[in-house]
Amino acid sequence: MHFNSNKTMKLRYIYTLATGLLLAATFSACQKAEVTTFDKIKIPASSPIAPGNISGFVKGTLVTGQTYTITADITIKKGDTLSAQPGATVIVKNNAQITVQGVLQLIGSKDQPISFNSDSNKPGTWGGLQCDTAQAITVKWTHIDNTGGPDASGSARGTLKVKAAIKVDIEDSWFTNGQDDLMAISNGANVTILRNTISSSGSTDGEGINLKTGVTGTVAYNVIFSQAGSGVKLETSSSKPFPQTEVNVYNNTFVAIGWRRGSAEPGRAVSVGVNAIGHIYNNIIVNCYHGIELFTDGDIPHTTYGNNLFYATVDTYADLVDPSQKINIRSNFYPAGALGTPQPTDLISKKIGDKDPLFVRTDGTVAAPNGYPNTNDYHLQTGSPAFSAGNPKYNLDMGAYTSDNKGNQH
């Protein structure tokens, strides 16, 4: 690893930047929980890392405008921090992964996002962020692309995995072409997952946001497109029902979710099961195999939902695993056999054109392979029925792009 600890001016710049970001985030946290990014997370001053090849044990700061190449697995040890400034670029070779036992702080900006990608720029070609025992995770304005490279057994790795009761803050970032779960977070973590875009992930399996065993927090203003499994999946544990998973899932846009596993295990825009609790409002759900599925083993008496828009651009679509089976998408907005039922506040399409959310640009994708390019624009046109139809506790509008500009910024 190339490491330069004597560049005092760079060190002073990083310390000043980190302090400013912490103060700005604290001010934001006082205004509204939706924009909290750094609440109670210490951002230590750390030494700048010189550009070039890195591997092994790594700590310090990836610097604005510099390019780094991960040539073999890297590890951030407990007590250490790896930070990245806006505009840092990381290229990953040799199917390497990043293991986080300490603190990961990827803090890009809208004008200068951070980038993590493989050298081949092909789906499933590096190992992602394995953060099971991490101390804190913050990912903001960062591209994380083409993860899911196989582990030693040949199984695809998830993109971002956490199994610890820590703060996990993921905002304003892009995740594309993963091969398994995009985010798999469990064991009491508290999550803030806001305004991200997740596209074409999961090869033949994998959830977009998989939250289990006591996770709490918020999933809002995200766009999830063409996920193999479910968009958001909430579960607790059949053997240890407490602490419960309880998550607010609101103002997300789900499109073309759940087709690649077929009818044996269709994916859902949102699912709640195994003692979990969900509060599900103001979501737009289009062309998903199943819409909202509330399983009989979930804590459905305490689960609340409503003000969701369901639409399909076709009446039926062939199951990808068994093409002879034709799926009626509208009948699966609330699938049979589960406990979810249409709510008076829902907007439910009865036919093509009815309750069309009026996206600015869409190719009408229903089912697509892993890695399918997402060229759609899910902002809403003037006249969309999603405007002013939301539960005002969350937002007056539905979907990830709202007229108050609090929603997705991509």
C-alpha positions as CSV (number, residue, x, y, z in Angstrom):
1,M,0.0,0.0,0.0
2,H,1.3,3.5,-0.8
3,F,0.8,5.7,2.3
4,N,2.1,9.2,2.8
5,S,1.7,10.5,6.4
6,N,4.0,13.6,6.1
7,K,1.9,15.8,3.9
8,T,0.8,18.2,6.6
9,M,-1.1,20.5,4.3
10,K,-3.2,17.7,2.9
11,L,-3.8,16.4,6.4
12,R,-5.0,19.8,7.6
13,Y,-7.3,20.0,4.6
14,I,-8.9,16.6,5.3
15,Y,-9.4,17.5,9.0
16,T,-11.1,20.8,8.0
17,L,-13.3,19.2,5.4
18,A,-14.3,16.4,7.8
19,T,-15.1,18.9,10.6
20,G,-17.2,21.0,8.2
21,L,-19.1,18.0,7.0
22,L,-19.8,16.9,10.5
23,L,-21.1,20.3,11.5
24,A,-23.3,20.5,8.4
25,A,-24.8,17.1,9.0
26,T,-25.5,17.9,12.6
27,F,-27.4,21.0,11.6
28,S,-29.3,18.9,9.0
29,A,-30.1,16.3,11.6
30,C,-31.7,18.9,13.8
31,Q,-34.0,19.9,10.9
32,K,-35.3,16.5,9.7
33,A,-34.3,12.9,10.2
34,E,-34.6,12.2,6.4
35,V,-31.4,14.1,5.7
36,T,-29.2,12.9,8.5
37,T,-26.0,11.5,7.2
38,F,-23.3,11.7,9.9
39,D,-25.4,11.8,13.1
40,K,-23.3,10.5,16.1
41,I,-20.6,9.2,13.7
42,K,-17.1,10.6,14.5
43,I,-15.1,11.4,11.3
44,P,-11.5,11.3,12.4
45,A,-8.7,13.1,10.7
46,S,-6.8,10.5,8.7
47,S,-3.7,10.6,6.5
48,P,-4.0,10.9,2.8
49,I,-3.3,7.8,0.7
50,A,-1.1,8.3,-2.3
51,P,-2.7,7.3,-5.6
52,G,-1.7,3.9,-7.1
53,N,-2.0,0.3,-6.1
54,I,-3.4,-0.7,-2.7
55,S,-4.0,-4.0,-1.0
56,G,-3.8,-5.7,2.4
57,F,-4.5,-3.6,5.6
58,V,-5.6,-0.1,4.6
59,K,-6.5,3.1,6.5
60,G,-6.5,6.8,5.7
61,T,-8.2,8.9,3.1
62,L,-8.7,8.4,-0.6
63,V,-8.2,11.9,-2.0
64,T,-10.3,14.0,-4.4
65,G,-9.3,13.6,-8.0
66,Q,-7.0,10.6,-7.5
67,T,-7.3,7.1,-8.8
68,Y,-6.6,4.0,-6.8
69,T,-6.3,0.4,-7.9
70,I,-7.2,-2.4,-5.5
71,T,-5.0,-5.3,-6.7
72,A,-6.0,-7.8,-4.0
73,D,-8.4,-8.0,-1.0
74,I,-8.1,-5.1,1.4
75,T,-9.2,-4.9,5.1
76,I,-10.0,-2.0,7.3
77,K,-9.2,-3.3,10.8
78,K,-11.2,-2.6,13.9
79,G,-10.4,0.9,15.2
80,D,-9.2,2.1,11.7
81,T,-11.1,4.2,9.2
82,L,-11.0,4.3,5.5
83,S,-12.5,7.6,4.1
84,A,-13.0,8.8,0.6
85,Q,-13.3,12.4,-0.5
86,P,-15.5,13.6,-3.3
87,G,-14.2,12.6,-6.7
88,A,-12.0,9.7,-5.6
89,T,-12.0,6.8,-8.1
90,V,-11.3,3.2,-7.1
91,I,-10.7,0.4,-9.7
92,V,-10.9,-3.1,-8.4
93,K,-8.9,-6.0,-10.0
94,N,-8.7,-9.7,-9.5
95,N,-12.2,-10.2,-8.0
96,A,-10.9,-8.5,-4.8
97,Q,-13.3,-7.5,-1.9
98,I,-13.2,-4.8,0.7
99,T,-13.6,-6.2,4.3
100,V,-14.6,-3.6,6.8
101,Q,-14.1,-4.3,10.5
102,G,-13.7,-0.7,11.4
103,V,-15.3,2.4,9.9
104,L,-16.0,3.1,6.3
105,Q,-16.8,6.7,5.2
106,L,-17.4,7.3,1.5
107,I,-18.5,10.9,1.3
108,G,-18.9,12.1,-2.2
109,S,-20.9,15.0,-3.5
110,K,-23.5,15.6,-6.2
111,D,-20.9,17.3,-8.4
112,Q,-18.1,14.9,-7.6
113,P,-19.3,11.4,-6.8
114,I,-17.0,8.7,-5.6
115,S,-16.6,5.6,-7.9
116,F,-16.0,2.0,-7.1
117,N,-16.0,-0.4,-10.2
118,S,-14.0,-3.3,-11.5
119,D,-11.4,-2.9,-14.2
120,S,-13.5,-4.9,-16.7
121,N,-16.7,-2.9,-16.0
122,K,-18.8,-6.1,-16.3
123,P,-21.4,-7.5,-13.9
124,G,-20.1,-9.7,-11.1
125,T,-16.4,-8.9,-11.3
126,W,-15.4,-7.9,-7.8
127,G,-16.3,-8.8,-4.2
128,G,-18.1,-5.8,-2.9
129,L,-18.2,-4.4,0.7
130,Q,-18.2,-7.1,3.3
131,C,-19.0,-5.2,6.5
132,D,-20.4,-7.9,8.8
133,T,-18.3,-6.8,11.8
134,A,-18.0,-3.1,10.9
135,Q,-18.2,-0.3,13.5
136,A,-19.9,2.3,11.3
137,I,-20.9,2.6,7.6
138,T,-21.6,5.8,5.7
139,V,-22.0,5.8,1.9
140,K,-23.0,9.1,0.2
141,W,-22.9,10.1,-3.4
142,T,-21.0,7.0,-4.5
143,H,-21.2,4.7,-7.5
144,I,-20.8,1.0,-6.6
145,D,-21.0,-1.0,-9.7
146,N,-20.6,-4.6,-10.9
147,T,-20.2,-6.3,-7.6
148,G,-21.0,-10.0,-6.8
149,G,-17.9,-11.7,-7.9
150,P,-17.7,-15.3,-6.8
151,D,-16.3,-16.4,-3.4
152,A,-14.1,-19.4,-2.9
153,S,-17.0,-21.7,-3.2
154,G,-18.2,-20.1,-6.5
155,S,-21.2,-18.4,-4.9
156,A,-21.9,-14.8,-5.8
157,R,-21.1,-12.3,-3.0
158,G,-23.6,-9.6,-1.9
159,T,-22.8,-5.9,-2.6
160,L,-23.0,-4.5,1.0
161,K,-23.4,-6.9,4.0
162,V,-23.6,-5.9,7.6
163,K,-24.3,-8.2,10.7
164,A,-23.8,-5.8,13.6
165,A,-25.9,-3.4,15.7
166,I,-24.4,-0.3,14.1
167,K,-25.5,2.8,12.2
168,V,-25.7,2.2,8.5
169,D,-26.2,5.4,6.5
170,I,-26.6,5.0,2.7
171,E,-27.7,8.1,0.8
172,D,-27.8,9.5,-2.7
173,S,-25.8,6.6,-4.2
174,W,-26.0,4.3,-7.3
175,F,-25.7,0.5,-7.2
176,T,-25.8,-1.4,-10.5
177,N,-25.3,-5.0,-11.7
178,G,-24.8,-6.8,-8.4
179,Q,-25.2,-10.6,-8.4
180,D,-26.9,-11.4,-5.1
181,D,-28.4,-9.3,-2.3
182,L,-27.6,-5.6,-3.0
183,M,-27.8,-4.7,0.7
184,A,-28.1,-7.4,3.3
185,I,-28.3,-5.9,6.8
186,S,-29.2,-7.7,10.0
187,N,-28.6,-8.1,13.8
188,G,-30.0,-4.9,15.1
189,A,-28.5,-2.3,12.8
190,N,-30.2,1.0,12.5
191,V,-30.5,2.0,8.8
192,T,-31.0,5.3,7.0
193,I,-31.3,4.3,3.3
194,L,-32.4,7.4,1.3
195,R,-32.6,8.6,-2.3
196,N,-30.5,5.8,-3.8
197,T,-30.8,4.2,-7.3
198,I,-30.5,0.4,-7.5
199,S,-30.5,-1.1,-11.0
200,S,-30.5,-4.5,-12.5
201,S,-29.1,-6.4,-9.6
202,G,-29.3,-10.1,-8.6
203,S,-28.4,-12.6,-11.3
204,T,-31.1,-15.2,-10.6
205,D,-31.6,-14.3,-6.9
206,G,-31.0,-11.5,-4.5
207,E,-33.0,-8.8,-2.8
208,G,-32.5,-5.1,-3.3
209,I,-32.6,-4.2,0.4
210,N,-32.8,-7.3,2.7
211,L,-33.3,-6.3,6.3
212,K,-33.5,-8.9,9.1
213,T,-33.2,-9.8,12.8
214,G,-34.0,-6.6,14.6
215,V,-33.1,-3.9,12.0
216,T,-34.9,-0.6,12.5
217,G,-34.9,2.6,10.5
218,T,-36.1,4.2,7.2
219,V,-36.0,3.2,3.5
220,A,-37.3,6.2,1.5
221,Y,-37.1,7.9,-1.9
222,N,-35.1,5.1,-3.5
223,V,-35.6,3.9,-7.1
224,I,-35.2,0.1,-7.4
225,F,-35.3,-1.2,-11.0
226,S,-35.2,-4.8,-12.3
227,Q,-34.2,-6.6,-9.1
228,A,-34.1,-10.4,-9.3
229,G,-35.8,-10.9,-5.9
230,S,-37.7,-8.4,-3.8
231,G,-37.1,-4.7,-3.7
232,V,-37.4,-4.4,0.1
233,K,-37.7,-7.5,2.3
234,L,-38.4,-7.3,6.0
235,E,-38.0,-10.3,8.4
236,T,-37.1,-10.9,12.0
237,S,-36.4,-14.5,13.2
238,S,-38.7,-17.5,13.7
239,S,-36.7,-18.5,16.8
240,K,-35.9,-15.1,18.2
241,P,-38.8,-12.8,17.5
242,F,-37.4,-9.9,19.6
243,P,-36.0,-7.4,19.0
244,Q,-38.2,-7.0,16.0
245,T,-37.3,-5.7,12.6
246,E,-39.4,-2.5,12.1
247,V,-38.8,-0.2,9.2
248,N,-40.6,2.7,7.5
249,V,-40.7,2.1,3.7
250,Y,-42.1,5.1,2.0
251,N,-41.9,7.1,-1.2
252,N,-39.9,4.6,-3.2
253,T,-40.4,3.7,-6.9
254,F,-40.2,0.0,-7.7
255,V,-40.2,-1.1,-11.4
256,A,-39.9,-4.5,-13.0
257,I,-39.1,-6.3,-9.7
258,G,-39.1,-10.0,-9.0
259,W,-39.2,-11.8,-12.4
260,R,-35.9,-13.8,-12.6
261,R,-36.8,-16.4,-9.9
262,G,-40.0,-17.4,-11.6
263,S,-43.3,-18.5,-10.0
264,A,-41.6,-20.8,-7.5
265,E,-40.3,-17.7,-5.6
266,P,-41.6,-14.5,-7.2
267,G,-40.1,-11.3,-6.0
268,R,-42.1,-8.5,-4.4
269,A,-41.8,-4.8,-4.4
270,V,-42.1,-5.0,-0.6
271,S,-42.5,-8.1,1.6
272,V,-43.1,-8.4,5.3
273,G,-42.7,-11.7,7.0
274,V,-41.3,-13.7,10.0
275,N,-42.4,-11.4,12.9
276,A,-41.3,-8.2,11.1
277,I,-43.3,-4.9,11.1
278,G,-43.4,-2.6,8.1
279,H,-45.0,0.9,7.6
280,I,-45.5,1.1,3.8
281,Y,-46.7,4.3,2.3
282,N,-46.5,6.4,-0.8
283,N,-44.7,3.9,-3.0
284,I,-45.1,3.6,-6.8
285,I,-45.1,0.0,-7.9
286,V,-45.0,-0.8,-11.6
287,N,-44.7,-4.1,-13.5
288,C,-43.6,-6.0,-10.5
289,Y,-44.3,-9.8,-10.3
290,H,-45.9,-9.2,-6.8
291,G,-46.6,-5.8,-5.3
292,I,-47.0,-5.7,-1.5
293,E,-46.9,-9.1,0.1
294,L,-47.7,-9.4,3.8
295,F,-47.0,-13.0,4.8
296,T,-49.0,-14.8,7.4
297,D,-46.0,-15.2,9.7
298,G,-45.3,-11.4,9.8
299,D,-46.5,-9.1,12.6
300,I,-49.3,-7.9,10.4
301,P,-51.5,-6.5,13.3
302,H,-48.8,-3.9,13.8
303,T,-47.9,-3.4,10.1
304,T,-49.5,-0.4,8.5
305,Y,-49.8,0.5,4.8
306,G,-51.7,2.6,2.3
307,N,-51.4,5.4,-0.3
308,N,-49.5,3.2,-2.7
309,L,-49.9,3.4,-6.5
310,F,-49.9,0.1,-8.5
311,Y,-49.7,0.1,-12.3
312,A,-48.9,-2.4,-15.1
313,T,-48.1,-1.5,-18.7
314,V,-49.3,-4.9,-19.9
315,D,-52.2,-7.1,-18.8
316,T,-50.1,-10.4,-18.7
317,Y,-46.5,-11.4,-19.0
318,A,-44.9,-14.8,-19.4
319,D,-43.1,-16.3,-16.4
320,L,-39.3,-16.3,-17.2
321,V,-38.7,-19.8,-15.8
322,D,-41.9,-21.3,-17.3
323,P,-42.9,-19.2,-20.3
324,S,-46.0,-21.2,-20.8
325,Q,-47.3,-19.7,-17.6
326,K,-48.9,-16.2,-18.1
327,I,-48.8,-13.9,-15.1
328,N,-51.6,-11.4,-14.5
329,I,-49.7,-8.6,-13.0
330,R,-52.8,-6.7,-11.7
331,S,-54.0,-9.7,-9.8
332,N,-50.7,-9.8,-8.0
333,F,-50.7,-6.2,-6.7
334,Y,-51.7,-7.8,-3.4
335,P,-51.1,-11.5,-4.1
336,A,-53.6,-14.1,-3.1
337,G,-52.8,-16.2,-0.1
338,A,-51.2,-13.3,1.8
339,L,-52.8,-10.9,4.2
340,G,-52.4,-7.6,2.4
341,T,-55.5,-6.1,0.9
342,P,-56.2,-3.0,-1.2
343,Q,-56.6,0.1,0.9
344,P,-59.1,3.0,0.2
345,T,-56.1,5.4,-0.1
346,D,-54.4,3.2,-2.8
347,L,-54.3,4.1,-6.5
348,I,-54.8,0.8,-8.2
349,S,-54.8,0.4,-12.0
350,K,-57.7,-1.6,-13.5
351,K,-56.4,-1.5,-17.1
352,I,-53.7,-0.1,-19.2
353,G,-53.7,3.7,-18.9
354,D,-55.7,3.8,-15.7
355,K,-53.6,5.3,-12.8
356,D,-50.6,5.6,-15.1
357,P,-48.0,7.4,-13.0
358,L,-46.8,9.3,-16.1
359,F,-43.0,8.8,-15.8
360,V,-41.0,11.3,-17.8
361,R,-39.4,8.4,-19.8
362,T,-39.9,4.7,-19.6
363,D,-39.2,1.8,-22.0
364,G,-42.0,-0.3,-20.4
365,T,-39.7,-2.9,-19.1
366,V,-41.5,-5.8,-17.3
367,A,-38.7,-8.4,-17.0
368,A,-35.1,-8.0,-18.0
369,P,-31.8,-9.8,-17.3
370,N,-29.1,-8.9,-14.8
371,G,-27.1,-6.0,-16.1
372,Y,-29.9,-4.6,-18.2
373,P,-29.2,-0.9,-18.8
374,N,-31.6,1.5,-17.0
375,T,-32.2,4.4,-19.3
376,N,-35.5,5.4,-17.8
377,D,-36.4,8.6,-16.0
378,Y,-38.9,8.0,-13.2
379,H,-39.6,11.7,-12.5
380,L,-43.3,12.4,-12.8
381,Q,-44.9,14.5,-15.6
382,T,-47.3,17.2,-14.8
383,G,-50.7,15.7,-14.3
384,S,-49.5,12.5,-12.6
385,P,-52.0,11.0,-10.3
386,A,-49.2,10.5,-7.8
387,F,-49.1,14.2,-7.0
388,S,-51.0,15.1,-3.8
389,A,-52.1,11.5,-3.3
390,G,-49.6,10.5,-0.6
391,N,-50.0,10.1,3.1
392,P,-48.9,13.6,4.4
393,K,-47.2,12.0,7.4
394,Y,-44.5,11.1,4.9
395,N,-45.0,13.3,1.9
396,L,-47.9,14.8,0.0
397,D,-46.8,13.0,-3.2
398,M,-46.1,9.4,-4.1
399,G,-42.9,7.9,-5.5
400,A,-39.2,8.7,-5.2
401,Y,-39.4,12.0,-7.0
402,T,-41.6,14.5,-5.1
403,S,-42.6,18.1,-5.9
404,D,-41.0,19.4,-2.7
405,N,-37.6,18.4,-3.9
406,K,-37.0,16.2,-0.8
407,G,-36.9,13.1,-2.9
408,N,-34.3,11.3,-5.1
409,Q,-31.8,13.7,-6.5
410,H,-30.6,11.6,-9.5
